[in-house]
Amino acid sequence: MNFASILDGKLLLTSEIPLSAPTITYLQRTQQLIPTDSITNKFHKKHCQRCGNRQQHQFAIIDCSRCHQSHWYCRHCVETGRVLACDPLWRWRGNKISWLFQANPCDWQGELTPTQQQAANTLTAAVITKQKEQMIWAVCGSGKSEMLFPAITYAIRERKRICLATPRADVVRELFPRLCQAFPHTEIEALYADSEDRTGTGQLVITTTHQLIRYQQAFDLMIIDEVDAFPFHHDPALPKLTTRACRADATTIYLTATPRRDHQQRIKRKQLPVVFVPIRFHLQPLPVPVLKLEWQLRQKLKQQHRSQQFEKFRHSRSKSRQLLIFVPTIALTQAIASQYQATAVHAEDPARKEKVEQFRQKQIDTLVTTTILERGVTFPSVDVVILDAGHEVFDEAALIQIAGRAGRSPDDPTGHVLFIHQGKTEAIEAAVKQINMMNKKGVAL
């Protein structure tokens, strides 16, 4: 058995090693698997070596059923498997993994636009020269995935290991079949909670950023999709895990339609190379949101009264498109769905995956959702409505991303976007301003 294909570049608990107990013992005895402390406690300061947590209130003591002693464990990463101080992390120190050579790994038959090709050339050059970082600032629907194909092709041809990390499982599920089709002879795996496509031997790994907790110095090319999204942007542990998962000379590519302030500042200071793609792949402008004011909107929604502005829109719109309705809370998804005989979906919905797929297959006409579908999912022909667009949940990035769900198909590049609010916010104004700015830059190309 080729143990390197399973263990190289991994940082695993004993329970996560997918081998028999005698085999694990043999690898440990021959020093091909090397232990490292999972939780250190120096000067009464605990540090989880698995997730990087140093916040002391996130450690707790528990009795270990295996060694019958009490040990510290880390609560910060407990959802990906509890790590006890008595259970070491194992690193591979045997032969390095060697991937099969592929002269022509990419089977995608599409053609990039000149703007896409320019971005793709920049990405490929960054990988060839082992450039540390590169950002692609591309509008929603610009075809970011396809722009990655030449760089991924080069990396596979050079027998490198690639990771495409994204903050959300929905995006992993959408990208996995597309990349399998584009690279049919490459070992590809999809990693997220309860993933069915987890082989442990992927040369191209599509994963949520949380799953990188099991990798160390594994990847030659790290692509972080939606780098501005929750939870990657909000949890400082996730960027650290991403950095740890990279080899010392790896190239990291950031993809975003809505870069956060820290990245924008680095771009202005010329500390972060960037390529701007201001137009969609079908060369049509982004739909500009229509703003509709409605007095006492939140009170109406709370009392389960219908929005007058939404009623006007609902009766005037073409029924040829599906409808995505975004609301700020889980409770509202159920209430609005009940009012309009629609389907509700949210982060805590156990049928979330199935409902999204049903909507994609047009088995559902109207889907009411929270911000879980604000990005990373593509539906060819939808209208988009935000009820209470001024709610604090909808920041500038979220509003731009939500508006970007409409008009993504060349067969229907328009789509209506409606922001219903009870008072314009800075986020609403900034989102509309940025969409107009992108469209202006796109026209200038």
N, C-alpha and C positions, 0 to 999 in steps of 0.2 A: 504493500500500500504506500502511496505517495503522501506521507504525513505532512510534508511542507505545504501541499495544496490546501490542507485543512487548517493548519496552525500558523503558518508564516504570517507575520504582521498582526497577530492577534494578542490580546491581553484578556485571559479568560479565568473565571472561577473554575474550580475543579468540576462542579456540576455542569458547566457549559462545554466541557471538552467532549466531542461526540465520538468517543472511543471507549472500548471496554476497559474495565479496571486493570486487568493484567497488562494491557498495552500501555496504559497511562503509567503504570509502575515501571515498565521497561524504559519508557522514554525519560522518566525522571531519573532512573538509576544510571542511564547512559548520558545524563546531563544534556539531553536534547530539549527537555522542558526544564526551565529554570524558574524557581519561585522568587517572588518579591512580596514584601509585606503589603497587605491590602489596606490596612489602617495603621498609620504611625502615630505615636503619642510622645512627642518630644517637648519637654518643659511644660507638660500638662496642656499642650496644644495638639489636638487631634487633627489629622489630615487624611482624607480618603484618597488613596492612590488610584482608585478606579475612576471616580468622577471629578476629582480635584477639590471637593468640598472642604473648606476650612472653617465654616460657620459652626461654632461649638454647640449652639442650640439644636443643630440638626443631627447630633449624635445621641444615641441612647444605649442603655445596657439591656441585654437579654440573656437568659440562660440558654446555653448551647446543648441541644439534645445529643450531639455527637461526642463531645469531650466532657460534658457534664460540668462545665465551668461557666462563669458569667463573662461576657465579652461585649465590647463596644460594637455597634453597627451603625452604618450611615443611612439616615432616613432620606437624604437628598436623592439617592439613586435606587431606593428600595423597589421602585416599580419595575426596574430592569433586573431584579434578582437581588435578594438581600446579601450583603457582603459583611461577614463577621471578621473580627480581628484575628481569629484563629484559622481562617481559611485564606491561604495565600492566593495571589494572582500568578498565573503561569505564562511565561513568555517562551517562544520557540527559539532555540539556538542551534538547530540542526541545519541541514542543507537548505539553501535559498530556493524559493519557488522559481520554476522556469516555465514560461508560457509557450505554447506552440506558435510557430511562425505562421503568419497569414500575409500573403502578398497583397490581397485585395479584400480586406475584411468588410467593407461597406457595400451593401446591396441596395442602397437607396437610389431610386431612379429619378428623383425630382431635380429641379434646377433652382439655384439661388438667384435672387435679384442682385443687381450690382451693389446695392447697399449691404445686403446680407453677405455677399461674397467678400466685400472689404472687411467686414467684421470677422468673418471666418478666417481670412488670411491673417489678420492680426492675432487671433487666438492660436492658430497653428504656429505662427512664428514665436509666440511666447513659450509654447511647449518645446519647440525645437531648441531655442536658446536657453531653456530652463529659467526663464524669467520668473521672479518670485510671485508677482501678482499682476492681474489684469482684470479690469471691469468692463462689462458690456452693459451700457445703459440703453435699454431698448424698450420701446412702447409695448403695451399689451397687444398681443396678436402679431408681433413682428416676425415670429418664427424663430425664437431663440433656440429651440431644440435642434432645428435643422442647421443653424449656424454652428453648432457644436460638432457636427458630424466630421468635418475634415480634421479637426484637432484630435478627436477620438480615434479616427482612422489612423492618423500618424502614430498615436500612442500605442494602439494595438499592434501595428506593424513593427514597432520597436520593442514589442514584448513588455510593455509597461502595464502597470495596474492602475485602473481608473475608478474614481468614485464620483458619482453624481448625488450630492446630498441636498435634501430639501426639508424644510421644517414640517411638512404635513404628509400624512399617509395617503390622502386622496391624490396628491401629485405623484407619489411613487406608483400608485396603482394605474395612473393614466400614462406615465412615461414608460413603464415596463414593457407592455406589448409593442409600443412604437419602436423602442430600441432593439427589442428582440427581432422585429421585422427588418430593421435597418442593418443589424449586425448578426445575421443568422448563424454564423459559425463560431461566435464568441460565447464563452461561458458567462452568462449574465444571471444575477440574482437580485431579488427585490426584498428589502429588509424593512419591516415595520412590525408593530405589535401583532402577533398571531398571523404573520405572513405565511402564505402557503408556498412561496417561491424562495425559501431559505435553503440554499444548498451548502453554504460555507466554503464554496470553492470558486467564487466568481472572480473573473478578471475584470469585469465591468460590474460594479456594485451600485445599485440604485437604492438609496436608503434615506430614512428620516435621520435627522442629525442626532437624535437620541441614541440610535443604534451604534453610533461611532464609539460608544463607551467600550466596545469590545475590540478596538483596533489600536495599534501603536506602530508607527513607522511602516505603514503598509502601502501607501499610495504614492505613485509618481505624479499623478494628475488629480487634483481635487477641484471639482466644479460645485460651487454652492449656488443653487438656484433659489430665487426669492430671498436673497441675503438680508433684506430689510424686514422679513415677515416675523410674526410671533410664531413660536417662542424663541427662535434663534436670536432675534434682536434684543429680547428682554432678559434672557438667561445667560449670564456671563460664563457659565460652565460650558455651554455648547460651542462657542468659538474656540475655547481651550481644547475641547475634545477633538475638534476638527484639525487644529494645529498639530496635536499629538499624533493623529492618524496619518499625517503626511511624512514622507521621507525628508531628509535634510535638504535635498536639492529639488523638491517637488515644486510644481507650478500650481498656483491657486487662481481659479477664475471665478469671479463674482458675476452673477446675472441678476438684474433687477430692472423694473420699470419705474420704481419709486425709491431711489437711494435716500437713506437717512442722512441727517445733518453731518454726522461724523465723516461719512464717506464723501459727501459733497465738499466738506472742508479740505479733506486730503486731496481731492481732485483739483481744487482751486490752488492748493499749495504745490501742485505737480508732484505729490508724493504717491499718487495712485494713477497709473496709466488707464485711460478710458477711451472706449469707442462708443459714439452715440448713434443709435439707430432710431430716428424719429418717425418712421413710417411703417405701416403694416406691410406684410408680405404681398397682399393683393393691391398695394399702392393707393388704397382709399383712406381718407382721414378717419380719425377716431370720432365716434359719436359724441357730440357735446351735450352734457346733461341739461335738461330743461328743469328749471327751479320753479316749484309751486308752493306758495305760502298758504298755510291753513291754520287759522286761529284755534287755540286750545286743542291742538292735535293730540298731544300726549294724554290729555284727559279723555278725549274720545276713544283712543285706543285702549286705555285702562278700563273704561266702562263698556268696552266691546261694541262701540258704535262705529259705523263705517266712515272711512275718510271720504269726504265729498270730492276732493281732487282725484283720488284714486278711482272713484266711481265714474267720474267724467272720462278719465283716461281708459278705463276698462271697456267702456261702451263705445269709444271712438276708435280704438286700435284695431288693426287687422288681426284676425284670428289665425292667420297662416303661421305666425311665430308662436313658440312656447313662451311662457312668462316666468321670470325669476323675481320673487319678491323677497327683499332683504329687510329684516327687522332687528332691533338691537338686543332682544332678550329671547331666551328659550321659551318662556311663558307666552310671549306674543306669537311665536311660530304656531303653537297649537291653536290659539284663539283665532288668528287670521285664517289658518287652514280650515278651521271649522266653519267660518263665515262663508268661505268661497268654495267649499267642497274640494279643497286642494290637498296636497301632500306636504307634510312638515318634515324637516330634517335638521338636525343639530348635532353638536359634538358628542353628546351623551346618548344619542340614538343608536341602539344595537343594530338596527337595520339600515344604518347610514350608507354603507357601501352598496347595498342592493337598490336603495331608492335613487341614488345618484345614477347608477347604471340604467335603471328604468327610465329616468328622465332623459338620459343620453340616447336611449333607444326609442324615445318618443312614446313610451307607454304611459307617461304622465305628462299632462299638458301644463300644469301650474305647480311650481315648487316654492314653498315658503321656507326660508333658511336664515340662519345667522351668518356671521362673517366667516364661517368655515369654508364657504364656497366663494370667497372674495377673489381667490387667485388660484392658478394652477390647474383649473379645469376648463375644458373647451366644449361649448355647445354651439353648433353651427348657425342656429337661427333663433335668437331669443330677444325679447324685450326685457328691460330691467327696471324695477321700481325699488326705491328705498323709502320705506315708511319711517318717518322721524330721522331724516338724514342729518339733523343737527345734534343728535345724541352723541355723547362723548365717546362711545364705542367706535363711531365712524370718524377716524382721523383722516388727514389728507391722503395718506397712502391707501387706506382702505377704500375711500371714495373713488380714487383713480382706478384702483384695481377692479372694483365692482363695475364701474362704468365700462371697463375694458372687457367685460363678459359679452357685450353686445357687438354685433357687426364683424364677427371674426371670420366669416366665410366669404369667399369671392362671389358666391352665388347670392349672398344677402349681406352686403358690406355695410349696411346702415344700422338698422335696429334703433329702437327708442330707448333713451335713458331718462328716467324721471326721478328727481330728488324732491320728495314732499317733506316740508319742514315747517316749524312754527316760528322760525327766525333764523336768518342766515348766520352761519358761524365763520370764523377765520378759516377753518378746514374746508368748508364748502367753497368759499371764494378762492382759496389757494388751489384746490383741486381743479376747478373750472379754468383758472388762469394757466395751470400747467398743461392741461389738455389742449387749450388753444395755442399755447406756445409750441407744443409738439407738432400740432397740425401745421403751424406756420413754418417750422423748420422743415417739415416733410415736403411742403409745397416748393420750398427753395431748392430741393435736391435736383 
